Amino acid sequence: MDIYCPRCGEPWDIGSVQHEMTPAEQKDLLTGRGCSRQCRTSPPSDSRRASIAVGVLASCGDDLDGAAALMEDFAA
């Protein structure tokens, strides 16, 4: 399952987010700052995935598994 970046809409595997990202990178991704330095310096995307991610992450908070499951439901 994937978590979408709320700035650019890039999909991130939930395992990568949980085990490979630093806590600071996770916080940036989950609070809407973006998934990378390049993502944070470009304007936010108006893609459907980015829009979905904003709403799902706001409603799920720290529940990454729940957020990934909801994003998967919306992507279908």
Secondary structure, 3 states (H helix, E strand, C coil): CEEECCCCCCEEEHHHHHHCCCHHHHHHHHCCCCCCHHHHHCCCCCCHHHHHHHHHHHHHCCCHHHHHHHHHHHHC
